[in-house]
């Protein structure tokens, strides 16, 4: 560990903080010169191996993620024209699928019209492991292309539980005002709580950790957050 990281870690107590304290402390211990991404890891009381306990969805962060996202849209005809008019970075059908099969992956979000999903399935093994496969649950399979692109531009992020029952997602930038970061964090947590599977038993939010690109993690007290959600 570097000196800056060690110094930052020394300022973080081995206890969970409330959300406002965690955000404030995270901004105090920043140790990089660039505008770091702020990321949240939420460990859930579910079993990802069970198909009825998968947690997946999307959330529109009220203040966005602070970064420009390259959007690809799989569409044909008028919907392809709509995608271009709405600001998609790439739009098309077979030509884009061929580029992806040849190793091109110069985008962060993929949207598709429902009639394209049969063709998009051909690159599912490439997009799926990278979390880029369009999915109706995350709002990325739709005929309302304009709205989907607008939501992505405004700060919609997708989340999906991983093997360790942890959800990772970006919630902003370290340069954001603390109140805006808090609002983004709460929006993300509320979405994850809303997505709780009916089959999940026991404590759902087991732990919440906030960190920036180069900082140590800071634990947030799940109980204090749940009180805000319930309020």
Secondary structure, 3 states (H helix, E strand, C coil): CCHHHHHHHHCCCCCCECHHHHHHHHHHCCCCCCCCEEEEEEEECCCCCCHHHCCEEEEECCCCCCCCCCEEEECCHHHHHHHHHCCCCEEECHHHHHHHHCCCCCCCEEEECHHHHHHHHHHHHHHHHHCCCCCHHHCCECCCHHHHHHHHHHCEEEEECCCCCEEEEEEEECCCCHHHHHHHHHHHHHHHHHCCCCCCCCCCEEEEEEEECCCCCEEECHHHHHHHHHC
